[in-house]
Amino acid sequence: MDISVIIPAYNEEGRIGNVLSPLIGLELIKEIIVVNDGSNDNTSEEAKKYPVKVIDIEHNKGKGAAMKEGLIYSSGEWILFLDADLKGLSKEHIVSMIDCIQEKDVDMVIGLFTKGKITTDISHKIAPFLSGQRLVKRTILEKITFNDRIPYGIEIVISNYIKKKGYQIKKVFMPNLSHTPKEIKRGWLKGKKEKLKMYSDILFTLVQLYLIPKWLKRLYKYNL
């Protein structure tokens, strides 16, 4: 059993190192891949200071496309996806996820925030399928279509596929972990716009999955 870590990153200078540091030296982690999704800051240069593989995408394509790119270049039996803007990530958080796959019949592990920021804690409690922290069998991911047209929402697609196929999901709480708000990363106005785009992508994904009939999906070539 071995694990490839894939971290999609867009303009995460000053934050990506906080995610990479706890991963270094952990048993069972075969490789760490940072997919620099068209950043215009020093995300790539900062990531290259660590013993990781960095894939530079020239233009920003969105989280789903970056995750797919990382999957192509990875080789582990399990894939651990992590967000690049995590605050408070520790080795213990990662180990708690890895320990779950030692159990029988576990196909995906989802990491949920708790005891961190109240906004992210509540969102993970209400909608755990949105969490970007997940450890999934490679054989399952290779059967899922990563739709490049939707920058956000890929976590919903993965969760929906696994639930539909009857695979087993394990949830793990990750205390004192949170995200850096987009308003802080991008500035208030740009951050709000990016957050609104994220929510609209998620809503569009949910509509495609649960409200559009199958015959219409085939007609318009939806791939979810």
C-alpha atoms as one frame of an Amber mdcrd trajectory, in Angstrom:
protein
   0.000   0.000   0.000   1.363   3.415  -0.952  -0.039   6.923  -1.197   0.387
   9.773  -3.650  -0.479  13.208  -2.289  -1.929  15.679  -4.806  -2.247  19.352
  -3.886  -3.894  21.667  -6.440  -2.643  25.207  -5.823  -3.488  28.616  -7.255
  -1.679  31.677  -5.878  -0.860  30.070  -2.518   2.493  31.738  -1.897   3.077
  31.954   1.837   0.624  29.129   2.535   1.675  26.101   0.480   4.668  25.460
   2.757   2.372  25.035   5.758   0.689  22.141   3.951   3.865  20.515   2.650
   5.885  20.559   5.892   3.708  18.065   7.837   3.820  15.613   4.912   7.579
  15.252   4.724   8.876  11.956   6.096   5.500  10.332   6.707   5.422   6.586
   6.245   3.351   5.224   3.343   3.516   8.506   1.413   5.203   7.568  -1.836
   5.208  10.986  -3.496   3.904  14.509  -3.073   2.671  16.339  -6.159   1.866
  20.043  -6.222  -0.109  21.123  -9.277   0.563  24.824  -9.741  -2.611  25.856
 -11.557  -1.449  28.929 -13.472  -0.387  30.930 -10.420   1.018  34.409 -10.991
   2.869  34.517  -7.673   5.727  32.403  -6.241   3.662  29.304  -5.394   5.767
  27.096  -7.673   9.100  28.420  -6.396   8.026  27.981  -2.785   6.852  24.409
  -3.391  10.149  23.526  -5.095  11.985  24.200  -1.839  10.533  20.892  -0.603
  11.215  17.333  -1.851   8.086  17.271  -3.995   7.147  17.051  -7.655   5.781
  20.328  -9.040   3.633  20.399 -12.163   3.228  23.875 -13.642   0.070  24.538
 -15.662   0.530  27.653 -17.796  -3.007  29.014 -17.469  -5.453  28.653 -14.593
  -7.863  25.811 -15.414  -9.588  25.268 -12.083  -9.396  22.796  -9.231 -10.944
  19.818 -11.043  -8.519  20.087 -13.959  -5.558  20.451 -11.580  -6.613  17.359
  -9.646  -6.927  15.404 -12.875  -3.460  16.550 -13.970  -1.988  15.404 -10.677
  -3.693  12.030 -10.994  -2.099  11.517 -14.421   1.392  12.053 -13.010   0.845
  10.028  -9.828   1.451   6.329  -9.262   0.190   5.518  -5.745  -2.462   2.924
  -4.957  -4.237   5.569  -2.897  -4.569   9.280  -3.679  -4.660  11.873  -0.916
  -6.079  15.214  -2.059  -5.333  18.220   0.139  -6.194  21.905  -0.253  -3.220
  24.237  -0.515  -4.526  26.898   1.879  -4.979  24.808   5.022  -4.209  26.424
   8.370  -3.100  24.196  11.232  -2.392  20.989   9.302  -0.329  18.514  11.341
   1.180  15.082  10.873  -1.460  13.746  13.261  -4.220  14.864  10.888  -2.655
  12.955   8.015  -1.938   9.863  10.108  -5.570   9.772  11.287  -6.689   9.539
   7.653  -4.062   6.965   6.723  -4.949   4.777   9.703  -8.496   4.425   8.368
  -7.398   2.652   5.193  -5.844  -0.087   7.285  -9.401  -1.072   8.134 -11.327
  -3.558   6.027 -13.563  -2.381   3.180 -12.763   1.349   3.358 -12.711   2.956
  -0.102 -12.565   6.663   0.727 -11.685   8.705   3.800 -13.011  12.256   4.155
 -11.350  14.676   6.576 -13.751  17.062   8.319 -12.836  20.248  10.160 -13.757
  20.624  13.821 -12.793  23.011  16.615 -11.389  25.433  14.044 -13.294  28.332
  12.475 -17.003  28.208  13.139 -17.894  28.857   9.483 -15.874  25.928   8.109
 -16.869  23.677  11.009 -20.544  24.279  10.268 -20.140  23.844   6.504 -18.374
  20.502   6.986 -21.062  19.362   9.407 -23.873  20.296   7.007 -22.159  19.278
   3.761 -19.251  16.882   4.428 -19.201  15.916   0.735 -17.638  19.329  -0.026
 -14.422  18.646   1.893 -11.269  18.819  -0.215  -9.396  16.558   2.222  -9.958
  13.023   1.017  -8.048   9.782   0.591  -9.392   7.636  -2.241  -8.456   4.396
  -3.972  -6.819   5.089  -7.300  -8.863   2.421  -9.089 -12.037   4.327  -8.172
 -10.757   7.737  -9.275  -9.733   6.370 -12.661 -13.389   5.580 -13.375 -14.606
   9.111 -12.651 -14.909  11.859 -15.263 -13.140  15.044 -14.130 -15.143  17.708
 -15.971 -12.783  20.578 -16.872 -15.703  22.902 -17.563 -16.479  23.177 -13.845
 -13.524  24.615 -11.876 -15.133  23.723  -8.529 -17.488  20.931  -7.518 -15.292
  17.923  -8.263 -15.568  16.747  -4.639 -19.331  16.422  -5.107 -18.784  14.352
  -8.243 -16.394  11.993  -6.426 -18.715  11.605  -3.432 -21.738  11.009  -5.663
 -19.951   8.327  -7.687 -18.704   6.482  -4.620 -22.107   6.582  -2.940 -23.881
   5.463  -6.126 -21.542   2.501  -6.553 -21.916   1.417  -2.936 -18.299   1.998
  -1.898 -17.534   2.488   1.778 -16.799   5.968   3.150 -15.079   6.734   6.447
 -15.191  10.193   8.041 -12.392  11.511  10.225 -12.499  14.688  12.283  -9.471
  16.968  11.963  -9.411  19.325  14.982  -8.075  22.897  14.846  -7.862  22.860
  11.048  -9.332  25.497   8.744  -8.921  27.372   5.443  -7.534  30.824   4.808
 -10.567  32.874   3.657 -10.512  33.980   0.019 -11.092  37.575   1.132  -7.736
  37.477   2.936  -5.922  35.707   0.101  -7.258  37.771  -2.809  -8.498  40.964
  -1.198 -12.081  41.631  -0.127 -13.727  42.313  -3.509 -11.812  39.746  -5.564
 -12.184  37.200  -2.777 -15.941  37.672  -2.680 -16.159  37.264  -6.462 -14.081
  34.082  -6.357 -16.174  32.685  -3.507 -19.378  33.465  -5.436 -17.943  31.661
  -8.485 -17.107  28.658  -6.314 -20.641  28.485  -4.914 -22.183  28.834  -8.373
 -20.007  25.984  -9.700 -21.038  23.798  -6.766 -24.714  24.618  -7.344 -24.374
  23.896 -11.075 -22.743  20.555 -10.277 -25.591  19.618  -7.912 -28.160  20.556
 -10.570 -26.410  18.378 -13.156 -26.164  15.436 -10.797 -29.609  15.429  -9.260
 -32.043  17.532 -11.319 -31.174  16.993 -14.988 -32.693  13.755 -16.383 -30.361
  11.159 -17.885 -31.658  11.570 -21.459 -30.960  15.317 -21.330 -27.460  14.693
 -19.969 -26.750  12.422 -22.929 -28.181  14.985 -25.360 -25.988  17.795 -24.094
 -23.047  15.494 -23.315 -22.876  16.132 -19.583 -20.251  13.875 -18.109 -21.127
  13.718 -14.420
